[in-house]
Amino acid sequence: MRHRIARRLLGAAVISSAILGVLAGIPVPGQILHSSEPLPSFEVATIKPSHAQGMPIDAVPMNIVHRDLPVRMIIASSFNLPLGADDRVLGGPDWIKTNYVIDGKVPDALFTEMQGMTREQRRNETCLMLQALLTDRFRLKVHFERREMPVYQLVVAKGGPQLTPATKPPLAPTTPPPFSGQVSPPRPEDMRQGVWVVHKNRNTSEMIVKGEPLDVFLSTPLLGLGRPVINKTGLTGKYDFTLNWTLDQSVTPEPDELPAVGQTDRPSMFTAMQEQLGLKLVPTKGPVEVIIIDHIEMPSEN
């Protein structure tokens, strides 16, 4: 189910880092977003069970936050967890596996303010508005615990990293990328900073990264790794690189099932990282913060 949803999100030809932030961005890979301040809320929101494919990404108005996902995945998204990390949302009734469509209008004043924010700040605002909606309309109550769970450690592979330091200066913090719900970025070769994902066909994907640290790359939900990644490389710079991999082989394998480097002409994510980036994903276990559902109700009528 998780990988079918990943394929549907990859259906667009090109997705920019700004769009990824709207879909399911996180300030630090795998870190749950907490807030002790009053939560921002949508001006108005509609909620209904999903009976269709939902609104195409390139048709979502700029001031609308759109979700068409199982409720469990919407909860995960609202706390900044990436696509595929809904196994960190524990408990709840069976109906939260059902897809719901949520369309929330960002208040005009907040929308104007968000256009001057960084990507991370925009992601936070979007997540917090979803948290407020889930609390109000689904009567969601949760608490947090740390559990021992499968994770990956990202380490430098034998032979060293194959990363190119960023060749162009990053965008100034005061000039964030446009806040847009449209999938219409410039050509990747003209990009100064960000993450672009190109879904070439049913099986093959390409990711273009420019002027970003590894943590931004690892936070990209369309990697589809399915578990948290802890960056143990010690690499703190900003890099330009391209990664090509086969989507069908991006499912999470067991440690003894990791494909050998050079074993296939169409590399999995694990092989691609090692061959193309000089980095290695090592399966292990570690303490991970999880969300425990204490209470949830079917949403109130619109």
C-alpha positions in Angstrom: 0.0 0.0 0.0 2.8 2.4 1.0 4.7 2.0 -2.2 1.5 2.3 -4.4 1.0 5.7 -2.8 4.6 6.6 -3.4 4.2 5.8 -7.1 1.0 7.9 -7.3 2.9 10.9 -5.8 5.7 10.3 -8.3 3.3 10.4 -11.2 4.1 14.1 -11.9 7.1 14.4 -14.2 9.0 16.9 -12.0 8.5 17.9 -8.4 10.4 20.9 -6.8 11.6 21.2 -3.3 8.9 23.8 -2.6 6.3 21.2 -3.5 8.0 18.5 -1.4 7.7 20.9 1.5 4.0 21.1 1.0 3.6 17.4 0.7 5.4 16.2 3.7 8.4 18.2 4.7 10.4 17.9 7.9 12.9 20.3 9.4 15.2 17.4 10.5 14.8 13.9 9.0 12.5 11.8 11.2 12.0 14.4 13.9 8.5 14.8 15.2 7.2 18.4 15.2 6.0 19.6 18.7 4.6 22.9 19.5 3.7 24.5 22.9 2.2 27.6 21.2 -1.4 28.0 20.1 -1.7 26.2 16.7 -2.5 28.2 13.5 -5.7 27.0 11.8 -7.2 26.9 8.4 -9.8 29.6 7.5 -12.1 26.8 6.3 -11.5 23.1 5.6 -13.5 20.3 3.9 -13.1 16.7 4.9 -14.7 13.7 3.1 -13.9 10.0 2.4 -11.9 9.6 -0.8 -13.7 7.9 -3.7 -11.5 9.1 -6.5 -7.9 9.9 -7.4 -8.1 13.2 -5.8 -7.0 16.6 -7.0 -3.9 16.5 -9.2 -0.9 18.1 -7.6 -0.6 20.7 -10.4 -4.3 21.7 -9.9 -4.0 22.6 -6.2 -4.4 26.4 -5.7 -1.5 28.0 -4.0 -3.4 28.8 -0.8 -4.9 25.3 -0.4 -3.3 22.5 1.6 -4.5 19.2 0.0 -4.3 15.7 1.3 -5.8 12.5 -0.1 -4.3 9.8 2.1 -5.2 7.3 4.8 -5.9 9.1 8.1 -2.9 7.4 9.7 -0.6 8.9 7.0 -2.3 12.3 7.4 -1.5 12.2 11.1 2.1 11.2 10.4 2.4 14.1 7.9 0.9 16.6 10.4 3.8 15.8 12.8 6.4 16.2 10.1 7.0 12.5 9.4 8.0 11.6 5.8 6.0 9.5 3.4 6.3 5.8 4.5 6.8 6.6 8.2 3.2 6.0 9.3 4.4 2.9 11.2 5.5 5.4 13.8 1.8 6.2 14.4 0.6 3.5 16.8 -2.9 2.6 18.0 -6.2 3.8 16.8 -9.2 2.0 15.2 -9.2 0.2 11.8 -11.0 3.0 10.0 -7.9 5.3 10.1 -6.6 3.1 7.3 -9.3 4.7 5.1 -8.4 7.5 2.7 -9.9 10.9 3.4 -9.6 14.0 1.3 -8.7 17.2 3.3 -8.6 20.6 1.6 -7.8 23.5 3.9 -7.7 27.1 2.9 -4.8 29.1 4.5 -6.0 32.4 5.9 -5.0 35.3 3.6 -2.9 37.0 6.3 -1.0 33.9 7.1 -0.6 33.0 3.4 1.0 36.4 2.8 3.3 35.9 5.8 4.3 32.4 4.6 5.5 33.8 1.3 8.3 35.5 3.2 9.2 32.4 5.2 11.9 29.8 4.6 10.9 26.3 3.4 11.3 24.9 6.9 9.1 27.6 8.4 6.4 27.0 5.7 6.5 23.2 6.4 6.0 23.8 10.1 3.0 26.1 9.5 1.4 23.6 7.2 2.0 20.8 9.7 0.7 22.8 12.6 -2.5 23.7 10.7 -3.1 20.0 10.0 -2.5 19.2 13.7 -5.1 21.8 14.7 -7.6 20.4 12.1 -7.1 16.8 13.4 -7.6 18.0 17.0 -10.8 19.9 16.1 -12.5 17.7 13.5 -11.2 14.2 14.4 -10.9 14.9 18.2 -7.4 13.5 18.0 -5.5 13.1 21.2 -1.9 11.7 21.2 1.1 11.3 23.4 4.7 10.5 22.5 7.1 7.7 23.5 10.5 6.4 22.4 10.6 2.8 21.0 13.4 0.7 19.7 12.7 0.4 15.9 14.5 -0.4 12.6 16.5 2.6 11.3 19.3 3.2 8.8 22.6 4.7 9.5 24.1 6.6 6.5 27.9 6.2 6.4 30.6 6.9 3.9 31.3 3.8 1.8 34.7 2.3 1.1 36.5 4.6 -1.4 35.0 7.7 0.1 32.1 10.0 -0.9 31.5 10.9 -4.5 29.8 14.3 -3.9 30.5 17.6 -5.6 30.5 20.7 -3.4 27.9 23.1 -4.5 29.1 25.2 -7.4 26.7 28.1 -7.0 26.1 30.2 -3.8 22.8 29.2 -2.1 19.8 31.5 -2.1 19.9 34.2 0.6 17.7 33.3 3.6 15.7 36.5 3.0 14.7 35.3 -0.5 13.0 32.0 -0.1 11.7 30.0 -3.1 8.2 31.0 -4.2 5.3 29.5 -2.2 3.5 27.7 -4.9 1.2 24.7 -5.3 2.0 24.4 -9.0 4.3 21.8 -10.4 6.0 24.1 -12.8 9.6 24.6 -11.7 12.3 25.9 -14.1 14.6 23.5 -15.8 16.7 21.5 -13.4 19.9 22.8 -15.1 18.9 26.3 -14.2 18.2 25.5 -10.5 20.5 27.1 -7.9 19.2 25.3 -4.8 16.7 22.5 -4.1 15.7 18.9 -4.8 14.0 17.8 -8.0 12.6 14.3 -8.6 11.9 13.1 -12.1 9.8 10.0 -12.5 11.1 8.8 -15.9 8.8 5.8 -16.3 7.0 3.2 -14.2 10.3 1.9 -12.7 13.0 4.5 -12.9 13.5 7.7 -10.9 16.1 10.4 -11.0 16.8 12.9 -8.2 18.7 16.1 -8.8 20.1 17.9 -5.7 21.8 21.3 -5.9 23.2 23.4 -3.1 21.7 21.3 -0.3 23.1 19.5 2.7 22.6 15.7 3.0 20.0 16.2 5.7 17.7 17.9 3.2 18.3 15.1 0.7 17.5 12.5 3.4 14.3 14.3 4.4 12.9 14.0 0.9 9.8 11.7 1.2 10.0 10.3 -2.3 13.1 8.4 -1.4 10.6 5.9 0.0 13.1 4.3 2.5 10.4 3.5 5.0 12.4 4.1 8.1 14.3 6.9 9.8 17.9 7.7 8.5 20.6 8.8 10.9 23.3 10.7 9.2 26.7 9.3 10.4 28.8 10.5 7.5 30.2 13.6 9.3 29.6 15.5 6.0 28.2 19.0 6.7 28.7 20.8 3.4 26.2 21.6 0.6 26.5 19.5 -2.5 25.4 19.1 -6.1 24.6 15.5 -7.3 22.2 13.3 -9.3 20.9 9.9 -8.1 19.2 7.4 -10.4 17.5 4.3 -9.0 14.8 1.7 -9.7 11.5 2.3 -7.8 10.5 -1.3 -7.8 13.6 -2.2 -5.8 13.3 0.7 -3.3 11.3 -1.3 -0.8 13.0 -1.8 2.5 14.9 -5.1 2.5 16.1 -7.1 5.4 19.8 -6.8 6.2 20.7 -10.1 4.6 18.7 -9.2 1.4 20.6 -6.0 0.5 21.6 -6.3 -3.2 25.3 -6.5 -4.0 26.9 -3.5 -5.7 26.9 -4.1 -9.5 24.5 -7.0 -9.2 21.8 -5.4 -11.4 21.7 -3.0 -14.4 18.9 -1.2 -12.7 20.2 -0.3 -9.2 18.1 -0.2 -6.1 18.2 2.9 -3.9 20.8 1.1 -1.7 23.1 0.1 -4.6 22.6 3.5 -6.3 23.7 5.4 -3.2 26.8 3.3 -2.9 27.8 3.3 -6.6 26.8 6.9 -7.4 27.3 8.8 -4.2 29.9 6.8 -2.3 27.4 6.5 0.7 26.0 3.4 2.3 22.8 2.7 4.2 23.4 0.3 7.1 20.3 -1.3 8.6 20.3 -1.3 12.4 18.0 -0.5 15.3 17.8 2.6 17.5 15.4 4.6 19.7 12.8 6.4 17.7 10.1 8.8 18.8 6.6 7.5 18.0 3.1 8.9 18.2 0.6 7.0 20.3 -3.1 7.6 19.5 -5.1 8.0 22.7 -8.4 9.0 21.1 -9.8 9.7 17.6 -13.3 10.0 16.1 -14.6 9.9 12.6 -14.6 13.6 11.4 -17.5 15.9 11.9 -19.6 16.9 8.9 -18.4 19.8 6.8 
